[in-house]
Amino acid sequence: MDDHNTSEPLSESVEMYLLRIALLQDGDKPVPISVLAEELAVSPVSANQMCRKLAERDVVIYEPYRGVTLTLHGESVALRVLRKRRLWEVFLAEKLGMEPQLAEEMACRFEHVTPDMLAERLSSYLGNPVLSPQGETIPASVGSVVHRPRMPLIQIPAGHLGQVVSVGGDDTTRTFLRMQGVGAGAILRTLATGPDGSMLLQAPSGQISLAAELVELIEVTRVRSPEEEPLLTVPADTGEA
């Protein structure tokens, strides 16, 4: 990514766009501008203008008449913000006793003003949770999102790690996988692959077995185990995008 596109810090508004696109994106299908505008309660004209600006900064891919998809950098920013939101949800619900839905509403106010360092200390304080109070996956720690191409989960060898970047299928299927701990940002370790394409995995929720037709719906980026040499990672939040 070119430096001239990343010299300015990302505003709260930009982060909200990226986060909303991440939550709306279905696999590699572009998110329609009209849908994005409705979710953000802005006019389609405003959403269209913003998405063009985001494309200039290389955080989204803008396709006229189709919509937008996140680049790997845009995806990493969105997951970083989402991680902070869901960590605050856990704190507010578990430590302050708030109802999960209210905790989520309040956490939305903190996600953009929480430094990466504070988010990681919060995670450690909470025991490094992997699921929010509403059962949503908490993306992995800042610095673990890898700038590498997407690949089918089936391509991750036994004993290695992949971070989920997209899950296909219908709503029922995605909900089922989410309940198994397989959602955007989740780190999966491949334990075994069957001759029919089924897989035994270590997910945030525990050890799971997925049939081949479910495995085919999951795309990941490669993540190295701690014992492997470090990969190029997303820098900590220093005020620059």
N, C-alpha and C positions, 0 to 999 in steps of 0.2 A: 504494500500500500504506500502511496506517495506521501512524503512528509507534509507537503503543502495542504493536504486534505486533513491532517491530524494536528495542526498547530494550535487550534482553538479547543478549549474544553467543551465537552458536551453539556448542554443545558438540561435542566429537568424536563423540559418539554420534549427534547430529542430523546432522552432516555425513556420517557413514557411511550413515545411512538415505537421505539425499538422493542420495548417490553411487550406492548400490545401486539405487534406484528408476530413476535415469538409465540405468544399464547394463541394467536389465531391461525398461524401457519400450519397447514396440513401437508406434511411431507415437503416436497419441493413445489407444491402448487402456489402460485402467487396469491397474496391476500388482496381481494378487490378493494380499490380505494373507497368505494361507497360503504363497504362493511367496516373498514378501518375508521372512517369518519363517524359512522354511527356509534361505534364502540367508544370513541374519544369525545363524543358530543361536540364535534366541530363540523363545519360545512365541507362538502366534498371538494370545493374549490380550495379551501385552506389546506385540507389533507393532501391534495394533489400537489400544491406548491411546496409543502414541507417535504413530501417524498422525493421531489425532484432535487431539493437541496441535500437530502440525505444521500441520494445517489451520487451527487458531486463529491461527497465526503467518503464515498466507498463503504458505507455501512449498510446500504441496501442496493438491490438490483431493481431498477424501475423499468417496467414494460408497459408502454401506453396501451390502454384498453384492456389490459390484463391485471395489472396490479404490481405488488412489490414482494420480494423475498429478501431475507437477510443474507448478507455476506458472512463469512466466518468471523470477521471482526465485529460486525453488528450483532451477531449471535452471542459472541463472548461478552459484549457489553450488556446485552439483555439478560443473560444468565447471571452476570455479576449482580445486577440490580435485583433480580428475582431472588437470588440467594439471601441478600440482605433483608428483603421483605419477609421471607419465610422464617428466617432466624428470629426476627422480631416477633413474628406470630407465635413462635414457640415460647419465647420469653414472656409475652403478655398473657398467653393462655395458661402456661404451666406455673409461672412464678407469681403472676398477679391475679390469676383466676378469672380472666376474661373469657366470655363465650368465644369460640373459634371465629365466627363471622365478624364479631366486633373487633377481635384481635387483628384480623386481616385488614379491616378498614383503617385501624389506627396505624398498623405497620406500613401502610402505603404512604403515610406522612413522613416516615423515617428513612425509607429506602434510598432516597436521593441525597441525603445529607449525612449518611454514615460512611466514614472513611473505611477503606479496606482493612486497615489494622484493627479498628474497633470491631468490625464484623467477625474477624478471625478470633479475637478475644471473646466475643460473645458466644461464638460457636464452641470454643473450648469450655467456657463457663457452663454451657448447657449440655456438655457431654458429647459434642459433635453429632447432633441429631441428623437423620437422613430424610425424615418425613415431617411435614407441617402438621398442626393439630387437625387439619381437614384431610390428611392422608396424601397430600401432594408432595412430590419429590423435591428435596432441597438440593439445588445444583451444587456440584463439588466446589471445593475451596478455590479462591481466587488464585490464578496462576496454573490451574490444572487444565484449563481449556486449551487444546492444542491447535495450532494453526496448521492443520493438515487436511487433505481432502476427505470428504465423506466416503464411507465404504459400507457395504452390507455387513451386518454383524457376523455372518457366517465366515467372513474372511479373517476374523480375529483368531489366531491359533490358541490352542489349549494352554492355559496358564497365563495368558496375557489379558490386558485391559482395554476396554473401549468405552468412550463416553457417548451416551445417546444424544443425537442431534435431531432426529425426527422419527416419528412412529406413524405408519400408515394404517389403513383399514378404516372401518366405520366407527361411529361413536361408541358402540357397545364393546368392540374389540379394544379400542384405545383405553376405555375405562377399565376393562379387565386388566390390561397390561399395567396401567397406572397403579392399580391395587396390588400388583405384584412387585411394585417398586421400579417399574420400567417406564420412565418418562424422560422428557428432555432434561439433560444435565446429569442423569444417573450414571454412575460408574458401574460397569458390569465386568466381571472376570469370567472368562470362558473356562469351564472345568472339563467338559467333554463334548464331542460332536458325534452324533450318530450317523450311520451310513445313509439314513433317509433325510438328513439335514436337520434333525431335531438337535437341541442343545441343552446341556446342563450348565447352569450359570450360578454365580454368586452375585446376587443383587443386593441393594441396600436393605431390602426387607428380609433377606435370608437366601437360602439355596432354592432355586426354582428350576423346573424343567419345562421347556417350551417346544411345542410341535413345530415341524418345519414350516407350516403355513404362517405361523406367528413370527418365527425367526426372520422370514423373508420381508416382513413389514418394518424391520428395525434397521436404521442406519446409524453409524457411529463414526467418531474420529478416534484414531489410535491414541492411547494414553500409556505411557511407560510406567512400569512398576517401580517402586522406590529403589530397588536393587539395580535397575537399569540406568544408563547414562541419562542425564536430564534432556528434555526436549525444549525447543523454543516455546516459551509460555507467554501468556498475557501479562504485561507489566502491571505492577501495583498502581493504584489510583494516585497519580501525582499531580492531578490537575490538568493533565493533557490527555486528549482522547487518543 
